[in-house]
Amino acid sequence: MVAANVNFRFHSNYNSSPHLSNLMKLFQEQDILTKKDVPFHEIIEVVISLIKNEKILQNIKKTLKLK
């Protein structure tokens, strides 16, 4: 998450793979990737929630066209 946020904040002119980009969009929607300072524990809590409710898994399955 730290590396993703650094990339989002400082290297936005570079593109990630389409698979990673879809996951990054999910993180942006959740305000995980942001240009503002956020306490890291808040980001961890959101990621835990995304894992528990299978949003990350659903995103990956959709991107990779898995059933």
Secondary structure by P-SEA (a helix, b strand, c coil): caaaaaaacccccccccaaaaaaaaaaaaacccccccccaaaaaaaaaaaaaaaaaaaaaaaaaccc
